[in-house]
Amino acid sequence: MAGLTCYAITAASGAGPFGLPQPIASPAQAQTRDFFASLPFAIGFAVVGALLLVAAIWLLRKRRERIKGRKALRWTSYVAGSLSLVLGLAFAANWYAGWLPNVEALRLRLGLGDSTREHAEMASSAPHPKDMGDQPVIGEHAPLARPQVFTKSGGRLPRGATREFSLPASASLNLASDAVWIYTPPGYDPSGRVAYPVIYLLHGSPGGPVDWIASGAPEVLDQMITSGELAPVIAVAPALGARAGTDSGCLDSTKPGGSQIETFVSKTVRPWVENHFPVTTDRAASAIGGMSMGGYCAIDQGLRHADQYGTVLSEMPYGSPGAAGGTMKSSQAEIDAVTPLKYISSLPLIDRYPVAAWFAVPDAEVKAQVGQEAEAMAKALRERGQVAEVFIAPNQGHTWKMAIAALPDGLHFWQSQLNKIE
């Protein structure tokens, strides 16, 4: 792509096992991947399946020979072999995509057992908005949390906590889900004596807020925070699905009875977070990020609500709402009003509230829609005097593995903006 400004992830180049692309992985991600997402595990299932199918075919050819239980053995081999082969292919796809990096991720996605992780200092329920109070949790003069290096206790570094909440959202929003996941950092102090930077992480479509949690974002945050690369932060992942379709574009529908996703995020989730967790209310220390559909959401919401967010982290983004435009909006003019490619050059809000934007593009999509539109948006922002970078991830496709592997660079970009806050 001509004129592309890029920052590449350092990774071993070339193909992986059997000539397959070699997905990159941050150290934090690598620590949380287990046998469940390994290529040998996938190949093992596929090989067993192939051998069982070969056995079934052999038994089928032995019609004239008396083999006790031949029919039962043949059908058992067919079923077991087919299932193993399908599972092997599924595990191989998962190894590449990173959707289920470990058994814990599978448990989270299936909703089995307790959905929380080390949450003793977190609230256990979502109080109704009328009970939230009128003031944020943070104290009047609470300093912003700054990077610090953590030391091991009991032989290990401290970890952050995650919990899923069901917010008491108004029925008028017509939501498909009112779920939100909260991550609090290692050493979390709920007293309000420290103001934590906050990032809102938006999922893709199809998908849900647990995607960020199950795919490894908490582990990346833990590692970067405990190493001092990133200030302790609070991360918020809300549900973004619309009743009319899974791809909402994080927009408010203008159609009768349509879902109001933008209002949910800005008028329900944000106030609830600010009144229950000691997050900063300073836009300069607030960020919004996302992947795929969430990447579009991040840049669109981040720009049109620049008075709320100082930094945008947009992974695998689109410059328009795509199918969500037709689902959520009633006219072309309404769609154009939520199409960053069309409004960046004339949006007045960023003159008053500067935005720093970071775009992440997998190298497989550099010349495709995602890459072209990311570069076009970055260029338009730079022409408006805004900070904008495009990050190219080598050996990557449009996957959750890409989203998590690129996340550390995006968080470094955000920290560079936090460093400018006095």
Summary of the structure (lengths in Angstrom):
residues: 422
radius of gyration: 23.6
end to end distance: 37.6
largest distance: 88.4
contacts: 1482
relative contact order: 0.14
helix: 43%
strand: 15%
